[in-house]
């Protein structure tokens, strides 16, 4: 089954790092399989390409071969058949130890050496590669800062002195220390509580925007896959890939019943996380200013047949809502308007917009481009935006 995928967008192709140390490289599996001595098929013959600079997620039920597939890339598990090409080089024909020093690896239990400080842990691979002490220290401090750990505070601590989230950050820093072209991550955030996990996911997305590595990420959680992945490979028993596509396509157009069952009947809700707020989806209710007279505002709302108006300050930023029922009598808009409605940036996920909308009594969420007001998203327009996304997919 050939599930080769091209880069999702120019940002992940033309925006990849230039050639040189650490430049993102394509990973290609050609006819790769793993069959154990008792005849058990861990991974079927697999043709799969992970595009340079993309974050590809392997997801599926336990025992489907996702971790085995990932471990064959750095030859922790040796493939039975096939070739694995990293940047065009067949890694099944090179020294395994040297290969692993070119590939970052992050696992669920982090794997930090408990008897070494965070600084020493992060500098492990640079030392193995023969870097001098000054270069290693500078790189370690740079990476600790990048992953949100203060080198002066955390560098000399031991793993046991860190929280679970901090240990995961240190693990990511260690994996990136020698600027590898490829990063393999095996359920790295599953051992922490949901709040910390969500923060780590957000931080990791921010980090990937900066380093733009080729990442293979294993998880059993479809919501994590949808949030993080440029592309998702849904695997089934026997090591088969049922679909390899962007999250929106997996959710909006499952390749078969196996994929549909795995992503769940609520895949329409999950799609909210991968559908961006578009300016074309916005409604344009009447707009008033805090200093406008209530009588004038009421007349404006009567002409528009609107239930209320968005209140913009003198800089054009949304600051509140004027219900039609309060737009009467003497005084100004500021005396009758109610704060709220919330704002989200254009391009934010519809899931973020819906969460903001549900926390407000206004019945809408304002969409902005920087400080510039663009319009509002209501429950009706949000639903229409989601349906257009599904139809387009």
Secondary structure, 3 states (H helix, E strand, C coil): CECCCCCCCHHHHCCCCCCCCCCCCCEEEEEEEEECCCCCEEEEEEEEEECCCCEEEEEECCCCCHHHHHHHHCCCCCCCEEEEEECCEEHHHCCHHHHHCCEEEEECCCCCCCCCEHHHHHCHHHHHCCCCHHHHHHHHHHHHHHCCCCHHHHCCCEHHHCCHHHHHHHHHHHHHCCCCCEEEEECCCCCCCHHHHHHHHHHHHHHHHHHCCEEEEEECCHHHHHHHCCEEEEEECCCEEEEEECHHHHHHCCCCHHHHHHHCCCHHHHHHHHCECCHHHCECCCEEECCCEHHHHHHHHHHHCCCEEEEECCCCCEEEEEEHHHCCCCCEHHHHCECCCCEEECCCEHHHHHHHHHCCCCCEEEEEECCEEEEEEEHHHHHHHHHHHHHHC
